[in-house]
Amino acid sequence: MGYTIAEKILMRASGSDHVEPGEIVNARVDIAMSHDNAALVSKVFKEIGVEKVWDADRIIIPIDHRVPANNIKTAEGHKKIREFAKSQDIKHFYDVREGVCHQIMPEFGHVVPGELIAGTDSHTTTYGAFGAFSTGIGATEMAAVWATGELWLKIPETFRIKLTGDLNDRVFSKDIILHICGQLTAEGANYKAIEYFGPAVDKMSVGARMTITNMSMEMGAKAAIIAPDQKVYDYLHDRTDKEYNVVTPDPDAKYAKELEIDVSQIGPKVACPHSVDNVKDVAEVAGTKVHQAVLGSCTNGRIEDLEAGARMLDGKEIHPDVRLIVAPASRQVYLEAMEEGILQRFVKAGGMVINPGCGPCLGAHEGILAAGENCIASTNRNFQGRMGSTEAGIYLASPATVIASAVKGEIADPRRESSW
């Protein structure tokens, strides 16, 4: 009997020689990540009564959501995290300066193929772009992981999605994953692992793959995995000296569903309020007025995303009625974009560049929306009230569509420059 990538990783993590979908296993966690919610995790951990975490070297804590602190409660939470990290000798603690957890985790070499990674953030699925089984868990579960290094998991069924064809000009992996979310719906992959493969995946950059795996959880996926290749090995080469085990699926692995999608048939997409699976072709919503545009987040805040957005400007200016907010995903991205003059182009065009971090995405500060306002963003969620008022609308799109719309003052097709 053959096994999928997810099954193989969980077999290794649980010490089993055979697993089946639906089976519960007790798995050993390789890496445990918590961000600002580490304040809550540490509180629950102390209530368990264990003095020391199971392995301080395997716990990663970045502070990224509300940075700099937006109120006294947040500041006190950050203080507790700093104190906890010191008391537990947690070496991999990244304070507010470094950026979004899902960007800095691979940047600092904490993500490698074949590992089981748990994080107290739903978009922990991002690390599947490196061939890992990575999944989001709750704060109470994480406190138990900190204490024991183990986690109960149900073996998920796996969907296999083959991506073929070549992307058209000004169409990105963000458009692909929005298309898939629209097809499968928000609950179409509940507690499933998804394997992506095919010639279109092979051509994608590591960052583009991270966008795909990041947003797979918007369909309910427990994990999203892409078997690693030379691009991944090159990315990891100077970032980690960890030994890792590359896991690939068996030829006779069993899948709950198999899909094939020709990406050459996909154009720019927009997820409309108030659900990520409410996906339309950009032409269907073109002309919708926008008041704010956001380029950044763990989904599309990498250097290639900022470059794609900057290329759309080409001497143009941001519409006077639009507030463009650019949030680099990490300090490394920020520095590279600054050195290449990308940030200067945004500022000269009328945009605002904020510190690396989650920024407006979670709606805590740095870009709250008022009632009746619309925002077009390269972020990953558009739930009602996500960025502020419940009477505001959030539209999700690629970096190119975001900037084209910011220039036009309304949602615009990035392929038709005459329209913006």
WOSULDA-V770058 format. One record per residue. RES is the residue in three letters. SS is DSSP state (a for helix, b for strand, c for the rest). NEAR is the number of other C-alpha atoms within 10 Angstrom. Layout:
res:RES ss:SS near:NEAR
res:RES ss:SS near:NEAR
This chain:
res:MET ss:c near:8
res:GLY ss:b near:11
res:TYR ss:c near:21
res:THR ss:c near:23
res:ILE ss:a near:26
res:ALA ss:a near:30
res:GLU ss:a near:23
res:LYS ss:a near:22
res:ILE ss:a near:24
res:LEU ss:a near:26
res:MET ss:a near:20
res:ARG ss:a near:16
res:ALA ss:a near:20
res:SER ss:a near:21
res:GLY ss:c near:13
res:SER ss:c near:13
res:ASP ss:c near:8
res:HIS ss:c near:13
res:VAL ss:c near:17
res:GLU ss:c near:13
res:PRO ss:c near:14
res:GLY ss:c near:11
res:GLU ss:c near:10
res:ILE ss:b near:14
res:VAL ss:b near:19
res:ASN ss:b near:16
res:ALA ss:b near:21
res:ARG ss:b near:20
res:VAL ss:c near:22
res:ASP ss:c near:18
res:ILE ss:b near:21
res:ALA ss:b near:25
res:MET ss:b near:25
res:SER ss:b near:27
res:HIS ss:c near:25
res:ASP ss:c near:23
res:ASN ss:c near:19
res:ALA ss:a near:27
res:ALA ss:a near:22
res:LEU ss:a near:17
res:VAL ss:a near:23
res:SER ss:a near:22
res:LYS ss:a near:16
res:VAL ss:a near:17
res:PHE ss:a near:24
res:LYS ss:a near:13
res:GLU ss:a near:10
res:ILE ss:a near:12
res:GLY ss:c near:9
res:VAL ss:c near:13
res:GLU ss:c near:10
res:LYS ss:c near:14
res:VAL ss:c near:21
res:TRP ss:c near:16
res:ASP ss:c near:18
res:ALA ss:a near:16
res:ASP ss:a near:13
res:ARG ss:a near:19
res:ILE ss:b near:24
res:ILE ss:b near:22
res:ILE ss:b near:24
res:PRO ss:b near:25
res:ILE ss:c near:27
res:ASP ss:c near:25
res:HIS ss:c near:26
res:ARG ss:c near:23
res:VAL ss:c near:24
res:PRO ss:c near:20
res:ALA ss:c near:18
res:ASN ss:c near:13
res:ASN ss:c near:11
res:ILE ss:a near:9
res:LYS ss:a near:10
res:THR ss:a near:17
res:ALA ss:a near:15
res:GLU ss:a near:13
res:GLY ss:a near:17
res:HIS ss:a near:24
res:LYS ss:a near:13
res:LYS ss:a near:17
res:ILE ss:a near:26
res:ARG ss:a near:19
res:GLU ss:a near:13
res:PHE ss:a near:16
res:ALA ss:a near:21
res:LYS ss:a near:12
res:SER ss:a near:10
res:GLN ss:c near:13
res:ASP ss:c near:15
res:ILE ss:c near:18
res:LYS ss:c near:14
res:HIS ss:c near:18
res:PHE ss:b near:18
res:TYR ss:b near:20
res:ASP ss:c near:18
res:VAL ss:c near:21
res:ARG ss:c near:16
res:GLU ss:c near:21
res:GLY ss:b near:31
res:VAL ss:c near:29
res:CYS ss:a near:29
res:HIS ss:a near:27
res:GLN ss:a near:27
res:ILE ss:a near:21
res:MET ss:a near:21
res:PRO ss:a near:19
res:GLU ss:a near:18
res:PHE ss:c near:13
res:GLY ss:c near:16
res:HIS ss:c near:22
res:VAL ss:c near:28
res:VAL ss:c near:28
res:PRO ss:c near:25
res:GLY ss:c near:27
res:GLU ss:c near:26
res:LEU ss:b near:25
res:ILE ss:b near:24
res:ALA ss:b near:26
res:GLY ss:b near:26
res:THR ss:c near:22
res:ASP ss:c near:19
res:SER ss:a near:20
res:HIS ss:a near:24
res:THR ss:a near:27
res:THR ss:a near:31
res:THR ss:a near:31
res:TYR ss:a near:31
res:GLY ss:a near:34
res:ALA ss:a near:30
res:PHE ss:a near:29
res:GLY ss:c near:28
res:ALA ss:c near:29
res:PHE ss:b near:30
res:SER ss:b near:31
res:THR ss:b near:24
res:GLY ss:b near:21
res:ILE ss:c near:19
res:GLY ss:c near:15
res:ALA ss:a near:22
res:THR ss:a near:16
res:GLU ss:a near:20
res:MET ss:a near:27
res:ALA ss:a near:23
res:ALA ss:a near:19
res:VAL ss:a near:23
res:TRP ss:a near:25
res:ALA ss:a near:19
res:THR ss:a near:15
res:GLY ss:c near:20
res:GLU ss:b near:20
res:LEU ss:b near:20
res:TRP ss:b near:14
res:LEU ss:b near:14
res:LYS ss:b near:18
res:ILE ss:c near:21
res:PRO ss:c near:23
res:GLU ss:b near:22
res:THR ss:b near:29
res:PHE ss:b near:21
res:ARG ss:b near:20
res:ILE ss:b near:17
res:LYS ss:b near:18
res:LEU ss:b near:20
res:THR ss:b near:19
res:GLY ss:c near:16
res:ASP ss:c near:16
res:LEU ss:c near:20
res:ASN ss:c near:14
res:ASP ss:c near:11
res:ARG ss:c near:18
res:VAL ss:c near:22
res:PHE ss:c near:25
res:SER ss:a near:23
res:LYS ss:a near:27
res:ASP ss:a near:28
res:ILE ss:a near:25
res:ILE ss:a near:21
res:LEU ss:a near:28
res:HIS ss:a near:25
res:ILE ss:a near:20
res:CYS ss:a near:26
res:GLY ss:a near:21
res:GLN ss:a near:14
res:LEU ss:a near:13
res:THR ss:c near:20
res:ALA ss:c near:19
res:GLU ss:c near:14
res:GLY ss:c near:17
res:ALA ss:c near:23
res:ASN ss:c near:16
res:TYR ss:c near:18
res:LYS ss:b near:23
res:ALA ss:b near:31
res:ILE ss:b near:30
res:GLU ss:b near:25
res:TYR ss:b near:24
res:PHE ss:b near:17
res:GLY ss:c near:15
res:PRO ss:a near:12
res:ALA ss:a near:19
res:VAL ss:a near:22
res:ASP ss:a near:19
res:LYS ss:a near:15
res:MET ss:c near:15
res:SER ss:c near:13
res:VAL ss:a near:18
res:GLY ss:a near:19
res:ALA ss:a near:21
res:ARG ss:a near:25
res:MET ss:a near:28
res:THR ss:a near:26
res:ILE ss:a near:27
res:THR ss:a near:29
res:ASN ss:a near:27
res:MET ss:a near:28
res:SER ss:a near:28
res:MET ss:a near:29
res:GLU ss:a near:25
res:MET ss:a near:23
res:GLY ss:c near:20
res:ALA ss:c near:26
res:LYS ss:c near:29
res:ALA ss:b near:29
res:ALA ss:b near:33
res:ILE ss:b near:31
res:ILE ss:b near:27
res:ALA ss:c near:22
res:PRO ss:c near:21
res:ASP ss:c near:13
res:GLN ss:a near:9
res:LYS ss:a near:15
res:VAL ss:a near:17
res:TYR ss:a near:13
res:ASP ss:a near:11
res:TYR ss:a near:15
res:LEU ss:a near:21
res:HIS ss:a near:12
res:ASP ss:c near:11
res:ARG ss:c near:14
res:THR ss:c near:15
res:ASP ss:c near:9
res:LYS ss:c near:12
res:GLU ss:c near:8
res:TYR ss:c near:11
res:ASN ss:c near:13
res:VAL ss:c near:17
res:VAL ss:c near:19
res:THR ss:c near:18
res:PRO ss:c near:16
res:ASP ss:c near:13
res:PRO ss:c near:10
res:ASP ss:c near:10
res:ALA ss:b near:13
res:LYS ss:c near:18
res:TYR ss:c near:15
res:ALA ss:c near:13
res:LYS ss:b near:12
res:GLU ss:b near:13
res:LEU ss:b near:10
res:GLU ss:b near:13
res:ILE ss:b near:17
res:ASP ss:b near:14
res:VAL ss:a near:22
res:SER ss:a near:16
res:GLN ss:a near:12
res:ILE ss:c near:18
res:GLY ss:c near:21
res:PRO ss:c near:27
res:LYS ss:b near:28
res:VAL ss:b near:32
res:ALA ss:b near:28
res:CYS ss:c near:20
res:PRO ss:c near:19
res:HIS ss:c near:18
res:SER ss:c near:20
res:VAL ss:c near:24
res:ASP ss:c near:24
res:ASN ss:c near:20
res:VAL ss:b near:24
res:LYS ss:b near:16
res:ASP ss:b near:16
res:VAL ss:a near:19
res:ALA ss:a near:14
res:GLU ss:a near:12
res:VAL ss:a near:18
res:ALA ss:c near:15
res:GLY ss:c near:16
res:THR ss:c near:14
res:LYS ss:b near:20
res:VAL ss:c near:24
res:HIS ss:c near:21
res:GLN ss:b near:24
res:ALA ss:b near:32
res:VAL ss:b near:29
res:LEU ss:b near:30
res:GLY ss:b near:30
res:SER ss:a near:28
res:CYS ss:a near:28
res:THR ss:a near:29
res:ASN ss:a near:30
res:GLY ss:c near:30
res:ARG ss:c near:25
res:ILE ss:a near:22
res:GLU ss:a near:16
res:ASP ss:a near:23
res:LEU ss:a near:26
res:GLU ss:a near:18
res:ALA ss:a near:18
res:GLY ss:a near:23
res:ALA ss:a near:21
res:ARG ss:a near:14
res:MET ss:a near:20
res:LEU ss:a near:18
res:ASP ss:c near:10
res:GLY ss:c near:10
res:LYS ss:c near:16
res:GLU ss:c near:17
res:ILE ss:c near:23
res:HIS ss:c near:20
res:PRO ss:c near:13
res:ASP ss:c near:15
res:VAL ss:c near:22
res:ARG ss:b near:20
res:LEU ss:b near:29
res:ILE ss:b near:24
res:VAL ss:b near:26
res:ALA ss:b near:30
res:PRO ss:c near:33
res:ALA ss:c near:32
res:SER ss:b near:29
res:ARG ss:a near:19
res:GLN ss:a near:18
res:VAL ss:a near:23
res:TYR ss:a near:25
res:LEU ss:a near:14
res:GLU ss:a near:16
res:ALA ss:a near:20
res:MET ss:a near:13
res:GLU ss:a near:11
res:GLU ss:c near:13
res:GLY ss:c near:13
res:ILE ss:a near:19
res:LEU ss:a near:23
res:GLN ss:a near:17
res:ARG ss:a near:21
res:PHE ss:a near:23
res:VAL ss:a near:16
res:LYS ss:a near:13
res:ALA ss:c near:19
res:GLY ss:c near:19
res:GLY ss:c near:22
res:MET ss:b near:16
res:VAL ss:b near:18
res:ILE ss:b near:15
res:ASN ss:c near:20
res:PRO ss:c near:27
res:GLY ss:c near:29
res:CYS ss:c near:28
res:GLY ss:a near:29
res:PRO ss:a near:27
res:CYS ss:a near:26
res:LEU ss:a near:21
res:GLY ss:c near:18
res:ALA ss:c near:19
res:HIS ss:c near:20
res:GLU ss:c near:20
res:GLY ss:c near:20
res:ILE ss:c near:20
res:LEU ss:b near:24
res:ALA ss:c near:16
res:ALA ss:c near:12
res:GLY ss:c near:11
res:GLU ss:c near:17
res:ASN ss:b near:23
res:CYS ss:b near:28
res:ILE ss:b near:32
res:ALA ss:b near:33
res:SER ss:c near:27
res:THR ss:c near:27
res:ASN ss:c near:26
res:ARG ss:c near:22
res:ASN ss:c near:25
res:PHE ss:c near:16
res:GLN ss:c near:16
res:GLY ss:c near:19
res:ARG ss:c near:20
res:MET ss:c near:24
res:GLY ss:b near:20
res:SER ss:c near:16
res:THR ss:c near:15
res:GLU ss:c near:13
res:ALA ss:c near:20
res:GLY ss:b near:25
res:ILE ss:b near:28
res:TYR ss:b near:30
res:LEU ss:b near:29
res:ALA ss:c near:30
res:SER ss:c near:30
res:PRO ss:a near:33
res:ALA ss:a near:28
res:THR ss:a near:31
res:VAL ss:a near:30
res:ILE ss:a near:32
res:ALA ss:a near:28
res:SER ss:a near:32
res:ALA ss:a near:33
res:VAL ss:a near:25
res:LYS ss:a near:23
res:GLY ss:c near:23
res:GLU ss:b near:26
res:ILE ss:c near:30
res:ALA ss:c near:28
res:ASP ss:c near:26
res:PRO ss:c near:23
res:ARG ss:c near:18
res:ARG ss:c near:10
res:GLU ss:a near:11
res:SER ss:a near:8
res:SER ss:a near:14
res:TRP ss:c near:18
